[in-house]
Amino acid sequence: VRKRAIMLGLKTYEAYLDKVLADADERQVFIDLITTNETYFFRTPRIWSYLETEFLPEWFSRHPRKVFSAWSAAASSGEEAHSMGIICQDFRSKNPTFFFQILGTDISQEMVGLCQQGIYSHKSIDAFRNSRTAYFHRFMQHVDRERFQVIPEIKSRLRFQRHNLFEKFSNKEQFNLILLRNVLIYFSQSDQERVLDNIHSRLTDDGVLIIGESESLINIKTDFKLVSSLVYVKKPRDAAKKIAG
């Protein structure tokens, strides 16, 4: 922020804050500057193992004719959403009637642009290439010597857009899986509850919410129930109200 203020010829943080509040374009620059964007493919391996071996097979057995929908709600530069696309494409190769769509959102427009581009190299794919070599060769293709992107069959089922987690979507889209990982830790408890309330309304009744490995909902007022490490399901709102009453 200091470098940005100097570049604009502003001498104090207060002057820069005034500009941020008055200028929507500068507000987006500010958001891009201060957001944290640490991510990589298949982060937290046990989560991906759970999705592959338990969640997707069980969901498909219950909904053989429905399109599976997932939301990476703090997408950063897109590795998580692309990892989910790879998992789904592999599952589809064994179950041809399985169809999927994945939405990735982030508050940073700069990150959304990187997601849409979907080109990765070096650190973001090194662990992926070494730990899931077969997946890497099946589902990633060269852009040039050092850069890669997912195959078109996956890319066509991914979409990305800017979204603030404190706001509600304007449409009524529902998701069978929501990945909200490593973002709640940056919020106050009241803000966590506000975000989780928005998330709750977007998850199908038998859907699953997955949070980050350094996060917990134990001391937060929420309508989610823990079913296994980092994995939550919805509590029916009506049931919650009866208990409260």
Disulfide bonds with the S-S distance in Angstrom:
none
